Amino acid sequence: MSSVTHNPVLLHESVSSLALNPTDTVVDGTFGGGGHSAAISELITKGMLICVDLDEAAQQRFAEKFGSDKHVVFVAANFKDADAILASAHVSHADKVLLDLGTSTFQLLDDTRGFSFHSDTPLSMTFAAAGSHTGFTASDIVNSWDESSIADIIYGYGEERSARKIAHAIISARELKRIATAKQLADIIEAAVPRRGRIHPATKTFQALRIATNDELGTLTAAMEAWWQHLSSHGRLSIITFHSLEDRIVKQWMKAQSNGTLITKKPIAPSREELSTNPRSRSAKLRTIEKI
């Protein structure tokens, strides 16, 4: 069993936002460490909880947490594939859906695929060890794409002002030696854009590469559309985002649903207490919509 400790973000707020009933069929689209799932399962004693994750390691964590609990099932899938997920669980709809878009603590601290700039591991950044549905990795981007495309990725998905300087540094570095690990890339970026303050200068670039590798923004839109179609009347969809690009997409999409009621007029942010115990929650925002 992993020694990594996982702190679910906005745990009370997100579970409360779903307005759970004991007989609900609930989907936790991003199982991670199972913190949200554990809290949900306690409230749907006569319902079903479907736990979804692309990361193969999550299935072992699921088994350790839920054992043979028959009202909780695990489906290894991309959370956008609502049809396949519901078919695997032998149900036709969901009453409540929770999507936590944060990168798993396990992926960061037990890193084997280059998510963390502290990690001297192969630069992949795919959520599944088997690869991403995009067909490429972060390594492909930094080692094969042209400079302008890399700069566009870093600026567009990372909102990094030094995108062109970083892209140029990546091109210069790869001409001497292939960029094989996350730490190599982080060192290249830190040399090009020296650290100012506590935030590592590679933070936004790593975010951008991860988003591009996994088509996270396209997947988010596809997931919202898919689950909305399969949500029962008065069903709820709650989403926890971690950066402005995601939050903007969720906000605009929810406002555009004519057959929905916004439960959160403004996004819910972590409490001071949560921020003090889990600094990674600082950028989290929760939004919820109910289907009419």
Summary of the structure (lengths in Angstrom):
residues: 292
radius of gyration: 19.3
end to end distance: 42.6
largest distance: 60.6
contacts: 957
relative contact order: 0.15
helix: 44%
strand: 16%
